[in-house]
Amino acid sequence: MSDIISYAPFWTTLKEKGITQYQLINNYNFSTGTLDTLRKNNSITMKTLEDICIMLDCEIWDVVEIIKPEKNNE
């Protein structure tokens, strides 16, 4: 089983900071492609993660988390 990447913390961080997706795109020049990637929980590069953390003045764990699936004891 593989771990699952979740960007749920990213959406929470945006909400806590009062930043909308519209503002991200228009005020922060955030890529709509990256936003779509985050929505779909697809992979981003470490550089993109660094850029997001700098842009939002937050830590990595405020953007991404790993959710480990429970192991089935068979």
Predicted model as a PDB file, atoms N, CA, C, CB and O in Angstrom, pLDDT in the B-factor column:
MODEL        1                                                                  
ATOM      1  N   MET A   1       0.834  -1.193   0.000  1.00 43.00           N  
ATOM      2  CA  MET A   1       0.000   0.000   0.000  1.00 43.00           C  
ATOM      3  C   MET A   1       0.871   1.246   0.000  1.00 43.00           C  
ATOM      4  CB  MET A   1      -0.944   0.004   1.211  1.00 43.00           C  
ATOM      5  O   MET A   1       1.906   1.293   0.665  1.00 43.00           O  
ATOM      6  N   SER A   2       0.453   2.227  -0.732  1.00 54.00           N  
ATOM      7  CA  SER A   2       1.230   3.462  -0.770  1.00 54.00           C  
ATOM      8  C   SER A   2       0.561   4.532   0.088  1.00 54.00           C  
ATOM      9  CB  SER A   2       1.392   3.958  -2.221  1.00 54.00           C  
ATOM     10  O   SER A   2      -0.639   4.480   0.360  1.00 54.00           O  
ATOM     11  N   ASP A   3       1.358   5.485   0.497  1.00 64.00           N  
ATOM     12  CA  ASP A   3       0.833   6.607   1.270  1.00 64.00           C  
ATOM     13  C   ASP A   3       0.061   7.527   0.343  1.00 64.00           C  
ATOM     14  CB  ASP A   3       1.973   7.379   1.986  1.00 64.00           C  
ATOM     15  O   ASP A   3       0.267   7.523  -0.870  1.00 64.00           O  
ATOM     16  N   ILE A   4      -0.817   8.303   0.918  1.00 87.00           N  
ATOM     17  CA  ILE A   4      -1.637   9.217   0.138  1.00 87.00           C  
ATOM     18  C   ILE A   4      -1.282  10.651   0.495  1.00 87.00           C  
ATOM     19  CB  ILE A   4      -3.136   8.952   0.377  1.00 87.00           C  
ATOM     20  O   ILE A   4      -1.255  11.024   1.668  1.00 87.00           O  
ATOM     21  N   ILE A   5      -1.012  11.447  -0.530  1.00 89.00           N  
ATOM     22  CA  ILE A   5      -0.717  12.861  -0.343  1.00 89.00           C  
ATOM     23  C   ILE A   5      -2.034  13.613  -0.238  1.00 89.00           C  
ATOM     24  CB  ILE A   5       0.157  13.419  -1.507  1.00 89.00           C  
ATOM     25  O   ILE A   5      -2.948  13.406  -1.036  1.00 89.00           O  
ATOM     26  N   SER A   6      -2.119  14.491   0.759  1.00 94.00           N  
ATOM     27  CA  SER A   6      -3.307  15.323   0.905  1.00 94.00           C  
ATOM     28  C   SER A   6      -2.884  16.775   1.041  1.00 94.00           C  
ATOM     29  CB  SER A   6      -4.154  14.881   2.124  1.00 94.00           C  
ATOM     30  O   SER A   6      -1.972  17.106   1.799  1.00 94.00           O  
ATOM     31  N   TYR A   7      -3.561  17.631   0.296  1.00 96.00           N  
ATOM     32  CA  TYR A   7      -3.318  19.065   0.404  1.00 96.00           C  
ATOM     33  C   TYR A   7      -4.400  19.746   1.223  1.00 96.00           C  
ATOM     34  CB  TYR A   7      -3.237  19.695  -0.978  1.00 96.00           C  
ATOM     35  O   TYR A   7      -4.580  20.960   1.129  1.00 96.00           O  
ATOM     36  N   ALA A   8      -5.122  18.973   2.029  1.00 96.00           N  
ATOM     37  CA  ALA A   8      -6.149  19.549   2.908  1.00 96.00           C  
ATOM     38  C   ALA A   8      -5.591  20.684   3.767  1.00 96.00           C  
ATOM     39  CB  ALA A   8      -6.742  18.463   3.809  1.00 96.00           C  
ATOM     40  O   ALA A   8      -6.281  21.683   3.965  1.00 96.00           O  
ATOM     41  N   PRO A   9      -4.361  20.564   4.285  1.00 97.00           N  
ATOM     42  CA  PRO A   9      -3.821  21.674   5.078  1.00 97.00           C  
ATOM     43  C   PRO A   9      -3.691  22.973   4.271  1.00 97.00           C  
ATOM     44  CB  PRO A   9      -2.462  21.289   5.640  1.00 97.00           C  
ATOM     45  O   PRO A   9      -3.823  24.064   4.827  1.00 97.00           O  
ATOM     46  N   PHE A  10      -3.433  22.857   2.967  1.00 98.00           N  
ATOM     47  CA  PHE A  10      -3.327  24.036   2.100  1.00 98.00           C  
ATOM     48  C   PHE A  10      -4.634  24.814   2.105  1.00 98.00           C  
ATOM     49  CB  PHE A  10      -2.958  23.624   0.659  1.00 98.00           C  
ATOM     50  O   PHE A  10      -4.639  26.035   2.262  1.00 98.00           O  
ATOM     51  N   TRP A  11      -5.749  24.096   1.930  1.00 97.00           N  
ATOM     52  CA  TRP A  11      -7.058  24.747   1.874  1.00 97.00           C  
ATOM     53  C   TRP A  11      -7.414  25.357   3.229  1.00 97.00           C  
ATOM     54  CB  TRP A  11      -8.142  23.741   1.440  1.00 97.00           C  
ATOM     55  O   TRP A  11      -8.019  26.426   3.295  1.00 97.00           O  
ATOM     56  N   THR A  12      -7.036  24.674   4.301  1.00 97.00           N  
ATOM     57  CA  THR A  12      -7.264  25.208   5.653  1.00 97.00           C  
ATOM     58  C   THR A  12      -6.438  26.465   5.877  1.00 97.00           C  
ATOM     59  CB  THR A  12      -6.918  24.150   6.725  1.00 97.00           C  
ATOM     60  O   THR A  12      -6.928  27.445   6.439  1.00 97.00           O  
ATOM     61  N   THR A  13      -5.185  26.437   5.437  1.00 97.00           N  
ATOM     62  CA  THR A  13      -4.296  27.598   5.585  1.00 97.00           C  
ATOM     63  C   THR A  13      -4.855  28.794   4.819  1.00 97.00           C  
ATOM     64  CB  THR A  13      -2.868  27.262   5.086  1.00 97.00           C  
ATOM     65  O   THR A  13      -4.864  29.913   5.332  1.00 97.00           O  
ATOM     66  N   LEU A  14      -5.322  28.559   3.592  1.00 97.00           N  
ATOM     67  CA  LEU A  14      -5.925  29.650   2.815  1.00 97.00           C  
ATOM     68  C   LEU A  14      -7.096  30.264   3.577  1.00 97.00           C  
ATOM     69  CB  LEU A  14      -6.397  29.139   1.434  1.00 97.00           C  
ATOM     70  O   LEU A  14      -7.211  31.485   3.684  1.00 97.00           O  
ATOM     71  N   LYS A  15      -7.958  29.406   4.101  1.00 97.00           N  
ATOM     72  CA  LYS A  15      -9.139  29.877   4.819  1.00 97.00           C  
ATOM     73  C   LYS A  15      -8.741  30.684   6.056  1.00 97.00           C  
ATOM     74  CB  LYS A  15     -10.027  28.690   5.223  1.00 97.00           C  
ATOM     75  O   LYS A  15      -9.295  31.753   6.313  1.00 97.00           O  
ATOM     76  N   GLU A  16      -7.776  30.163   6.817  1.00 97.00           N  
ATOM     77  CA  GLU A  16      -7.312  30.853   8.029  1.00 97.00           C  
ATOM     78  C   GLU A  16      -6.699  32.213   7.710  1.00 97.00           C  
ATOM     79  CB  GLU A  16      -6.291  29.990   8.768  1.00 97.00           C  
ATOM     80  O   GLU A  16      -6.816  33.151   8.498  1.00 97.00           O  
ATOM     81  N   LYS A  17      -6.047  32.317   6.559  1.00 96.00           N  
ATOM     82  CA  LYS A  17      -5.408  33.568   6.168  1.00 96.00           C  
ATOM     83  C   LYS A  17      -6.364  34.482   5.399  1.00 96.00           C  
ATOM     84  CB  LYS A  17      -4.176  33.280   5.325  1.00 96.00           C  
ATOM     85  O   LYS A  17      -6.008  35.607   5.049  1.00 96.00           O  
ATOM     86  N   GLY A  18      -7.579  33.992   5.139  1.00 97.00           N  
ATOM     87  CA  GLY A  18      -8.569  34.799   4.429  1.00 97.00           C  
ATOM     88  C   GLY A  18      -8.213  35.042   2.969  1.00 97.00           C  
ATOM     89  O   GLY A  18      -8.530  36.095   2.415  1.00 97.00           O  
ATOM     90  N   ILE A  19      -7.553  34.068   2.346  1.00 96.00           N  
ATOM     91  CA  ILE A  19      -7.133  34.193   0.943  1.00 96.00           C  
ATOM     92  C   ILE A  19      -8.013  33.289   0.085  1.00 96.00           C  
ATOM     93  CB  ILE A  19      -5.616  33.823   0.767  1.00 96.00           C  
ATOM     94  O   ILE A  19      -8.104  32.087   0.337  1.00 96.00           O  
ATOM     95  N   THR A  20      -8.655  33.860  -0.919  1.00 96.00           N  
ATOM     96  CA  THR A  20      -9.493  33.080  -1.824  1.00 96.00           C  
ATOM     97  C   THR A  20      -8.664  32.552  -2.993  1.00 96.00           C  
ATOM     98  CB  THR A  20     -10.672  33.931  -2.340  1.00 96.00           C  
ATOM     99  O   THR A  20      -7.552  33.018  -3.242  1.00 96.00           O  
ATOM    100  N   GLN A  21      -9.214  31.588  -3.695  1.00 95.00           N  
ATOM    101  CA  GLN A  21      -8.538  31.081  -4.890  1.00 95.00           C  
ATOM    102  C   GLN A  21      -8.407  32.192  -5.929  1.00 95.00           C  
ATOM    103  CB  GLN A  21      -9.306  29.874  -5.484  1.00 95.00           C  
ATOM    104  O   GLN A  21      -7.398  32.279  -6.630  1.00 95.00           O  
ATOM    105  N   TYR A  22      -9.422  33.031  -6.024  1.00 96.00           N  
ATOM    106  CA  TYR A  22      -9.381  34.163  -6.945  1.00 96.00           C  
ATOM    107  C   TYR A  22      -8.201  35.082  -6.609  1.00 96.00           C  
ATOM    108  CB  TYR A  22     -10.711  34.950  -6.893  1.00 96.00           C  
ATOM    109  O   TYR A  22      -7.466  35.508  -7.500  1.00 96.00           O  
ATOM    110  N   GLN A  23      -8.028  35.382  -5.322  1.00 96.00           N  
ATOM    111  CA  GLN A  23      -6.912  36.234  -4.897  1.00 96.00           C  
ATOM    112  C   GLN A  23      -5.572  35.569  -5.170  1.00 96.00           C  
ATOM    113  CB  GLN A  23      -7.032  36.569  -3.411  1.00 96.00           C  
ATOM    114  O   GLN A  23      -4.616  36.236  -5.568  1.00 96.00           O  
ATOM    115  N   LEU A  24      -5.494  34.250  -4.957  1.00 95.00           N  
ATOM    116  CA  LEU A  24      -4.248  33.528  -5.234  1.00 95.00           C  
ATOM    117  C   LEU A  24      -3.822  33.738  -6.684  1.00 95.00           C  
ATOM    118  CB  LEU A  24      -4.415  32.021  -4.940  1.00 95.00           C  
ATOM    119  O   LEU A  24      -2.662  34.033  -6.969  1.00 95.00           O  
ATOM    120  N   ILE A  25      -4.772  33.581  -7.581  1.00 95.00           N  
ATOM    121  CA  ILE A  25      -4.472  33.689  -9.014  1.00 95.00           C  
ATOM    122  C   ILE A  25      -4.177  35.131  -9.406  1.00 95.00           C  
ATOM    123  CB  ILE A  25      -5.639  33.148  -9.849  1.00 95.00           C  
ATOM    124  O   ILE A  25      -3.199  35.389 -10.108  1.00 95.00           O  
ATOM    125  N   ASN A  26      -4.997  36.064  -8.970  1.00 96.00           N  
ATOM    126  CA  ASN A  26      -4.883  37.445  -9.434  1.00 96.00           C  
ATOM    127  C   ASN A  26      -3.939  38.323  -8.625  1.00 96.00           C  
ATOM    128  CB  ASN A  26      -6.216  38.063  -9.434  1.00 96.00           C  
ATOM    129  O   ASN A  26      -3.317  39.225  -9.187  1.00 96.00           O  
ATOM    130  N   ASN A  27      -3.817  38.090  -7.341  1.00 94.00           N  
ATOM    131  CA  ASN A  27      -2.954  38.935  -6.504  1.00 94.00           C  
ATOM    132  C   ASN A  27      -1.580  38.327  -6.250  1.00 94.00           C  
ATOM    133  CB  ASN A  27      -3.629  39.201  -5.182  1.00 94.00           C  
ATOM    134  O   ASN A  27      -0.602  39.046  -6.047  1.00 94.00           O  
ATOM    135  N   TYR A  28      -1.514  36.988  -6.262  1.00 92.00           N  
ATOM    136  CA  TYR A  28      -0.255  36.303  -5.961  1.00 92.00           C  
ATOM    137  C   TYR A  28       0.362  35.662  -7.197  1.00 92.00           C  
ATOM    138  CB  TYR A  28      -0.480  35.244  -4.898  1.00 92.00           C  
ATOM    139  O   TYR A  28       1.414  35.029  -7.108  1.00 92.00           O  
ATOM    140  N   ASN A  29      -0.290  35.824  -8.358  1.00 92.00           N  
ATOM    141  CA  ASN A  29       0.171  35.215  -9.614  1.00 92.00           C  
ATOM    142  C   ASN A  29       0.355  33.703  -9.488  1.00 92.00           C  
ATOM    143  CB  ASN A  29       1.485  35.856 -10.056  1.00 92.00           C  
ATOM    144  O   ASN A  29       1.290  33.132 -10.049  1.00 92.00           O  
ATOM    145  N   PHE A  30      -0.543  33.067  -8.749  1.00 94.00           N  
ATOM    146  CA  PHE A  30      -0.516  31.624  -8.539  1.00 94.00           C  
ATOM    147  C   PHE A  30      -1.003  30.943  -9.806  1.00 94.00           C  
ATOM    148  CB  PHE A  30      -1.387  31.213  -7.315  1.00 94.00           C  
ATOM    149  O   PHE A  30      -2.001  31.362 -10.391  1.00 94.00           O  
ATOM    150  N   SER A  31      -0.322  29.917 -10.228  1.00 93.00           N  
ATOM    151  CA  SER A  31      -0.664  29.196 -11.452  1.00 93.00           C  
ATOM    152  C   SER A  31      -1.986  28.440 -11.299  1.00 93.00           C  
ATOM    153  CB  SER A  31       0.459  28.222 -11.825  1.00 93.00           C  
ATOM    154  O   SER A  31      -2.198  27.731 -10.315  1.00 93.00           O  
ATOM    155  N   THR A  32      -2.863  28.601 -12.280  1.00 95.00           N  
ATOM    156  CA  THR A  32      -4.120  27.853 -12.257  1.00 95.00           C  
ATOM    157  C   THR A  32      -3.845  26.356 -12.412  1.00 95.00           C  
ATOM    158  CB  THR A  32      -5.070  28.348 -13.376  1.00 95.00           C  
ATOM    159  O   THR A  32      -4.597  25.527 -11.899  1.00 95.00           O  
ATOM    160  N   GLY A  33      -2.782  26.020 -13.110  1.00 96.00           N  
ATOM    161  CA  GLY A  33      -2.394  24.612 -13.266  1.00 96.00           C  
ATOM    162  C   GLY A  33      -1.986  24.005 -11.930  1.00 96.00           C  
ATOM    163  O   GLY A  33      -2.364  22.876 -11.617  1.00 96.00           O  
ATOM    164  N   THR A  34      -1.214  24.752 -11.143  1.00 95.00           N  
ATOM    165  CA  THR A  34      -0.808  24.273  -9.818  1.00 95.00           C  
ATOM    166  C   THR A  34      -2.022  24.148  -8.913  1.00 95.00           C  
ATOM    167  CB  THR A  34       0.235  25.218  -9.187  1.00 95.00           C  
ATOM    168  O   THR A  34      -2.140  23.191  -8.148  1.00 95.00           O  
ATOM    169  N   LEU A  35      -2.912  25.107  -9.001  1.00 96.00           N  
ATOM    170  CA  LEU A  35      -4.129  25.065  -8.192  1.00 96.00           C  
ATOM    171  C   LEU A  35      -4.939  23.811  -8.540  1.00 96.00           C  
ATOM    172  CB  LEU A  35      -4.983  26.349  -8.413  1.00 96.00           C  
ATOM    173  O   LEU A  35      -5.459  23.141  -7.648  1.00 96.00           O  
ATOM    174  N   ASP A  36      -5.043  23.498  -9.819  1.00 95.00           N  
ATOM    175  CA  ASP A  36      -5.752  22.300 -10.259  1.00 95.00           C  
ATOM    176  C   ASP A  36      -5.057  21.037  -9.756  1.00 95.00           C  
ATOM    177  CB  ASP A  36      -5.856  22.272 -11.788  1.00 95.00           C  
ATOM    178  O   ASP A  36      -5.716  20.084  -9.341  1.00 95.00           O  
ATOM    179  N   THR A  37      -3.733  21.033  -9.792  1.00 94.00           N  
ATOM    180  CA  THR A  37      -2.953  19.901  -9.291  1.00 94.00           C  
ATOM    181  C   THR A  37      -3.235  19.681  -7.806  1.00 94.00           C  
ATOM    182  CB  THR A  37      -1.444  20.135  -9.524  1.00 94.00           C  
ATOM    183  O   THR A  37      -3.407  18.544  -7.366  1.00 94.00           O  
ATOM    184  N   LEU A  38      -3.281  20.766  -7.036  1.00 95.00           N  
ATOM    185  CA  LEU A  38      -3.559  20.664  -5.606  1.00 95.00           C  
ATOM    186  C   LEU A  38      -4.980  20.157  -5.363  1.00 95.00           C  
ATOM    187  CB  LEU A  38      -3.356  22.024  -4.923  1.00 95.00           C  
ATOM    188  O   LEU A  38      -5.207  19.347  -4.464  1.00 95.00           O  
ATOM    189  N   ARG A  39      -5.925  20.629  -6.153  1.00 93.00           N  
ATOM    190  CA  ARG A  39      -7.320  20.179  -6.018  1.00 93.00           C  
ATOM    191  C   ARG A  39      -7.432  18.672  -6.210  1.00 93.00           C  
ATOM    192  CB  ARG A  39      -8.222  20.904  -7.034  1.00 93.00           C  
ATOM    193  O   ARG A  39      -8.221  18.009  -5.536  1.00 93.00           O  
ATOM    194  N   LYS A  40      -6.638  18.136  -7.131  1.00 92.00           N  
ATOM    195  CA  LYS A  40      -6.690  16.710  -7.470  1.00 92.00           C  
ATOM    196  C   LYS A  40      -5.756  15.861  -6.613  1.00 92.00           C  
ATOM    197  CB  LYS A  40      -6.344  16.518  -8.928  1.00 92.00           C  
ATOM    198  O   LYS A  40      -5.654  14.652  -6.823  1.00 92.00           O  
ATOM    199  N   ASN A  41      -5.077  16.478  -5.654  1.00 90.00           N  
ATOM    200  CA  ASN A  41      -4.107  15.790  -4.789  1.00 90.00           C  
ATOM    201  C   ASN A  41      -3.017  15.087  -5.602  1.00 90.00           C  
ATOM    202  CB  ASN A  41      -4.825  14.770  -3.898  1.00 90.00           C  
ATOM    203  O   ASN A  41      -2.561  14.005  -5.232  1.00 90.00           O  
ATOM    204  N   ASN A  42      -2.605  15.703  -6.705  1.00 92.00           N  
ATOM    205  CA  ASN A  42      -1.503  15.174  -7.501  1.00 92.00           C  
ATOM    206  C   ASN A  42      -0.186  15.742  -6.983  1.00 92.00           C  
ATOM    207  CB  ASN A  42      -1.693  15.509  -9.004  1.00 92.00           C  
ATOM    208  O   ASN A  42      -0.173  16.680  -6.186  1.00 92.00           O  
ATOM    209  N   SER A  43       0.903  15.172  -7.437  1.00 92.00           N  
ATOM    210  CA  SER A  43       2.227  15.576  -6.967  1.00 92.00           C  
ATOM    211  C   SER A  43       2.629  16.960  -7.460  1.00 92.00           C  
ATOM    212  CB  SER A  43       3.256  14.566  -7.406  1.00 92.00           C  
ATOM    213  O   SER A  43       2.313  17.357  -8.581  1.00 92.00           O  
ATOM    214  N   ILE A  44       3.333  17.681  -6.596  1.00 95.00           N  
ATOM    215  CA  ILE A  44       3.985  18.937  -6.963  1.00 95.00           C  
ATOM    216  C   ILE A  44       5.460  18.794  -6.636  1.00 95.00           C  
ATOM    217  CB  ILE A  44       3.350  20.167  -6.215  1.00 95.00           C  
ATOM    218  O   ILE A  44       5.845  17.916  -5.864  1.00 95.00           O  
ATOM    219  N   THR A  45       6.282  19.644  -7.211  1.00 96.00           N  
ATOM    220  CA  THR A  45       7.711  19.576  -6.940  1.00 96.00           C  
ATOM    221  C   THR A  45       8.025  20.238  -5.596  1.00 96.00           C  
ATOM    222  CB  THR A  45       8.511  20.250  -8.075  1.00 96.00           C  
ATOM    223  O   THR A  45       7.226  21.005  -5.058  1.00 96.00           O  
ATOM    224  N   MET A  46       9.191  19.925  -5.079  1.00 96.00           N  
ATOM    225  CA  MET A  46       9.638  20.563  -3.832  1.00 96.00           C  
ATOM    226  C   MET A  46       9.799  22.068  -4.050  1.00 96.00           C  
ATOM    227  CB  MET A  46      10.979  19.938  -3.338  1.00 96.00           C  
ATOM    228  O   MET A  46       9.556  22.852  -3.133  1.00 96.00           O  
ATOM    229  N   LYS A  47      10.201  22.472  -5.240  1.00 97.00           N  
ATOM    230  CA  LYS A  47      10.334  23.897  -5.552  1.00 97.00           C  
ATOM    231  C   LYS A  47       8.977  24.590  -5.471  1.00 97.00           C  
ATOM    232  CB  LYS A  47      10.949  24.091  -6.953  1.00 97.00           C  
ATOM    233  O   LYS A  47       8.871  25.690  -4.929  1.00 97.00           O  
ATOM    234  N   THR A  48       7.941  23.948  -6.008  1.00 96.00           N  
ATOM    235  CA  THR A  48       6.591  24.510  -5.937  1.00 96.00           C  
ATOM    236  C   THR A  48       6.140  24.590  -4.485  1.00 96.00           C  
ATOM    237  CB  THR A  48       5.596  23.663  -6.767  1.00 96.00           C  
ATOM    238  O   THR A  48       5.542  25.583  -4.071  1.00 96.00           O  
ATOM    239  N   LEU A  49       6.426  23.545  -3.712  1.00 97.00           N  
ATOM    240  CA  LEU A  49       6.073  23.543  -2.296  1.00 97.00           C  
ATOM    241  C   LEU A  49       6.788  24.682  -1.562  1.00 97.00           C  
ATOM    242  CB  LEU A  49       6.428  22.186  -1.656  1.00 97.00           C  
ATOM    243  O   LEU A  49       6.190  25.373  -0.736  1.00 97.00           O  
ATOM    244  N   GLU A  50       8.065  24.866  -1.872  1.00 97.00           N  
ATOM    245  CA  GLU A  50       8.834  25.974  -1.288  1.00 97.00           C  
ATOM    246  C   GLU A  50       8.214  27.321  -1.666  1.00 97.00           C  
ATOM    247  CB  GLU A  50      10.309  25.916  -1.755  1.00 97.00           C  
ATOM    248  O   GLU A  50       8.054  28.194  -0.813  1.00 97.00           O  
ATOM    249  N   ASP A  51       7.867  27.488  -2.935  1.00 95.00           N  
ATOM    250  CA  ASP A  51       7.267  28.741  -3.406  1.00 95.00           C  
ATOM    251  C   ASP A  51       5.947  29.035  -2.686  1.00 95.00           C  
ATOM    252  CB  ASP A  51       7.034  28.681  -4.923  1.00 95.00           C  
ATOM    253  O   ASP A  51       5.676  30.176  -2.312  1.00 95.00           O  
ATOM    254  N   ILE A  52       5.129  27.989  -2.497  1.00 96.00           N  
ATOM    255  CA  ILE A  52       3.855  28.164  -1.806  1.00 96.00           C  
ATOM    256  C   ILE A  52       4.093  28.598  -0.354  1.00 96.00           C  
ATOM    257  CB  ILE A  52       3.028  26.856  -1.852  1.00 96.00           C  
ATOM    258  O   ILE A  52       3.437  29.510   0.148  1.00 96.00           O  
ATOM    259  N   CYS A  53       5.034  27.935   0.304  1.00 97.00           N  
ATOM    260  CA  CYS A  53       5.336  28.269   1.706  1.00 97.00           C  
ATOM    261  C   CYS A  53       5.821  29.709   1.845  1.00 97.00           C  
ATOM    262  CB  CYS A  53       6.394  27.309   2.268  1.00 97.00           C  
ATOM    263  O   CYS A  53       5.439  30.404   2.787  1.00 97.00           O  
ATOM    264  N   ILE A  54       6.647  30.152   0.928  1.00 96.00           N  
ATOM    265  CA  ILE A  54       7.139  31.536   0.957  1.00 96.00           C  
ATOM    266  C   ILE A  54       5.996  32.498   0.660  1.00 96.00           C  
ATOM    267  CB  ILE A  54       8.292  31.736  -0.062  1.00 96.00           C  
ATOM    268  O   ILE A  54       5.844  33.517   1.334  1.00 96.00           O  
ATOM    269  N   MET A  55       5.200  32.176  -0.344  1.00 95.00           N  
ATOM    270  CA  MET A  55       4.089  33.028  -0.753  1.00 95.00           C  
ATOM    271  C   MET A  55       3.078  33.216   0.380  1.00 95.00           C  
ATOM    272  CB  MET A  55       3.397  32.437  -1.978  1.00 95.00           C  
ATOM    273  O   MET A  55       2.590  34.321   0.613  1.00 95.00           O  
ATOM    274  N   LEU A  56       2.774  32.127   1.075  1.00 95.00           N  
ATOM    275  CA  LEU A  56       1.765  32.171   2.128  1.00 95.00           C  
ATOM    276  C   LEU A  56       2.359  32.391   3.524  1.00 95.00           C  
ATOM    277  CB  LEU A  56       0.969  30.891   2.115  1.00 95.00           C  
ATOM    278  O   LEU A  56       1.626  32.468   4.510  1.00 95.00           O  
ATOM    279  N   ASP A  57       3.693  32.490   3.600  1.00 96.00           N  
ATOM    280  CA  ASP A  57       4.386  32.657   4.878  1.00 96.00           C  
ATOM    281  C   ASP A  57       3.936  31.573   5.858  1.00 96.00           C  
ATOM    282  CB  ASP A  57       4.120  34.068   5.468  1.00 96.00           C  
ATOM    283  O   ASP A  57       3.419  31.851   6.941  1.00 96.00           O  
ATOM    284  N   CYS A  58       4.158  30.310   5.428  1.00 97.00           N  
ATOM    285  CA  CYS A  58       3.739  29.183   6.256  1.00 97.00           C  
ATOM    286  C   CYS A  58       4.791  28.073   6.188  1.00 97.00           C  
ATOM    287  CB  CYS A  58       2.352  28.652   5.802  1.00 97.00           C  
ATOM    288  O   CYS A  58       5.798  28.197   5.492  1.00 97.00           O  
ATOM    289  N   GLU A  59       4.543  27.008   6.909  1.00 97.00           N  
ATOM    290  CA  GLU A  59       5.441  25.857   6.940  1.00 97.00           C  
ATOM    291  C   GLU A  59       4.921  24.774   5.993  1.00 97.00           C  
ATOM    292  CB  GLU A  59       5.578  25.302   8.385  1.00 97.00           C  
ATOM    293  O   GLU A  59       3.768  24.822   5.564  1.00 97.00           O  
ATOM    294  N   ILE A  60       5.766  23.807   5.673  1.00 97.00           N  
ATOM    295  CA  ILE A  60       5.395  22.726   4.759  1.00 97.00           C  
ATOM    296  C   ILE A  60       4.138  22.010   5.229  1.00 97.00           C  
ATOM    297  CB  ILE A  60       6.542  21.729   4.624  1.00 97.00           C  
ATOM    298  O   ILE A  60       3.247  21.722   4.430  1.00 97.00           O  
ATOM    299  N   TRP A  61       4.065  21.722   6.530  1.00 97.00           N  
ATOM    300  CA  TRP A  61       2.903  20.988   7.055  1.00 97.00           C  
ATOM    301  C   TRP A  61       1.616  21.809   7.003  1.00 97.00           C  
ATOM    302  CB  TRP A  61       3.169  20.556   8.490  1.00 97.00           C  
ATOM    303  O   TRP A  61       0.534  21.278   7.251  1.00 97.00           O  
ATOM    304  N   ASP A  62       1.725  23.107   6.680  1.00 98.00           N  
ATOM    305  CA  ASP A  62       0.541  23.935   6.465  1.00 98.00           C  
ATOM    306  C   ASP A  62       0.018  23.798   5.034  1.00 98.00           C  
ATOM    307  CB  ASP A  62       0.859  25.401   6.770  1.00 98.00           C  
ATOM    308  O   ASP A  62      -1.006  24.383   4.678  1.00 98.00           O  
ATOM    309  N   VAL A  63       0.735  23.017   4.219  1.00 98.00           N  
ATOM    310  CA  VAL A  63       0.377  22.844   2.806  1.00 98.00           C  
ATOM    311  C   VAL A  63       0.046  21.384   2.478  1.00 98.00           C  
ATOM    312  CB  VAL A  63       1.520  23.330   1.910  1.00 98.00           C  
ATOM    313  O   VAL A  63      -0.902  21.110   1.742  1.00 98.00           O  
ATOM    314  N   VAL A  64       0.818  20.463   3.017  1.00 97.00           N  
ATOM    315  CA  VAL A  64       0.692  19.058   2.623  1.00 97.00           C  
ATOM    316  C   VAL A  64       0.818  18.131   3.829  1.00 97.00           C  
ATOM    317  CB  VAL A  64       1.751  18.702   1.577  1.00 97.00           C  
ATOM    318  O   VAL A  64       1.501  18.435   4.807  1.00 97.00           O  
ATOM    319  N   GLU A  65       0.133  16.984   3.725  1.00 95.00           N  
ATOM    320  CA  GLU A  65       0.286  15.940   4.731  1.00 95.00           C  
ATOM    321  C   GLU A  65       0.245  14.586   4.038  1.00 95.00           C  
ATOM    322  CB  GLU A  65      -0.821  16.042   5.825  1.00 95.00           C  
ATOM    323  O   GLU A  65      -0.293  14.456   2.938  1.00 95.00           O  
ATOM    324  N   ILE A  66       0.812  13.588   4.685  1.00 91.00           N  
ATOM    325  CA  ILE A  66       0.782  12.227   4.185  1.00 91.00           C  
ATOM    326  C   ILE A  66      -0.193  11.444   5.055  1.00 91.00           C  
ATOM    327  CB  ILE A  66       2.210  11.578   4.190  1.00 91.00           C  
ATOM    328  O   ILE A  66      -0.071  11.416   6.279  1.00 91.00           O  
ATOM    329  N   ILE A  67      -1.151  10.817   4.409  1.00 89.00           N  
ATOM    330  CA  ILE A  67      -2.119   9.992   5.133  1.00 89.00           C  
ATOM    331  C   ILE A  67      -1.769   8.540   4.842  1.00 89.00           C  
ATOM    332  CB  ILE A  67      -3.610  10.325   4.716  1.00 89.00           C  
ATOM    333  O   ILE A  67      -1.895   8.075   3.709  1.00 89.00           O  
ATOM    334  N   LYS A  68      -1.334   7.839   5.862  1.00 85.00           N  
ATOM    335  CA  LYS A  68      -0.953   6.446   5.687  1.00 85.00           C  
ATOM    336  C   LYS A  68      -2.188   5.568   5.860  1.00 85.00           C  
ATOM    337  CB  LYS A  68       0.161   6.042   6.693  1.00 85.00           C  
ATOM    338  O   LYS A  68      -2.896   5.657   6.864  1.00 85.00           O  
ATOM    339  N   PRO A  69      -2.433   4.721   4.864  1.00 80.00           N  
ATOM    340  CA  PRO A  69      -3.585   3.822   4.977  1.00 80.00           C  
ATOM    341  C   PRO A  69      -3.362   2.812   6.087  1.00 80.00           C  
ATOM    342  CB  PRO A  69      -3.846   3.098   3.646  1.00 80.00           C  
ATOM    343  O   PRO A  69      -2.231   2.417   6.371  1.00 80.00           O  
ATOM    344  N   GLU A  70      -4.457   2.401   6.708  1.00 78.00           N  
ATOM    345  CA  GLU A  70      -4.355   1.399   7.757  1.00 78.00           C  
ATOM    346  C   GLU A  70      -4.053   0.052   7.110  1.00 78.00           C  
ATOM    347  CB  GLU A  70      -5.660   1.335   8.605  1.00 78.00           C  
ATOM    348  O   GLU A  70      -4.567  -0.278   6.041  1.00 78.00           O  
ATOM    349  N   LYS A  71      -3.217  -0.704   7.782  1.00 70.00           N  
ATOM    350  CA  LYS A  71      -2.868  -2.034   7.266  1.00 70.00           C  
ATOM    351  C   LYS A  71      -3.942  -3.020   7.712  1.00 70.00           C  
ATOM    352  CB  LYS A  71      -1.448  -2.489   7.764  1.00 70.00           C  
ATOM    353  O   LYS A  71      -4.406  -2.991   8.851  1.00 70.00           O  
ATOM    354  N   ASN A  72      -4.317  -3.878   6.796  1.00 64.00           N  
ATOM    355  CA  ASN A  72      -5.285  -4.924   7.117  1.00 64.00           C  
ATOM    356  C   ASN A  72      -4.544  -6.107   7.722  1.00 64.00           C  
ATOM    357  CB  ASN A  72      -6.088  -5.359   5.854  1.00 64.00           C  
ATOM    358  O   ASN A  72      -3.580  -6.606   7.142  1.00 64.00           O  
ATOM    359  N   ASN A  73      -4.980  -6.540   8.849  1.00 59.00           N  
ATOM    360  CA  ASN A  73      -4.389  -7.726   9.476  1.00 59.00           C  
ATOM    361  C   ASN A  73      -5.175  -8.941   9.011  1.00 59.00           C  
ATOM    362  CB  ASN A  73      -4.394  -7.616  11.045  1.00 59.00           C  
ATOM    363  O   ASN A  73      -6.262  -9.226   9.512  1.00 59.00           O  
ATOM    364  N   GLU A  74      -4.613  -9.642   8.057  1.00 51.00           N  
ATOM    365  CA  GLU A  74      -5.309 -10.818   7.502  1.00 51.00           C  
ATOM    366  C   GLU A  74      -4.727 -12.081   8.052  1.00 51.00           C  
ATOM    367  CB  GLU A  74      -5.233 -10.838   5.979  1.00 51.00           C  
ATOM    368  O   GLU A  74      -5.180 -13.171   7.704  1.00 51.00           O  
TER     369      GLU A  74                                                      
ENDMDL                                                                          
END                                                                             
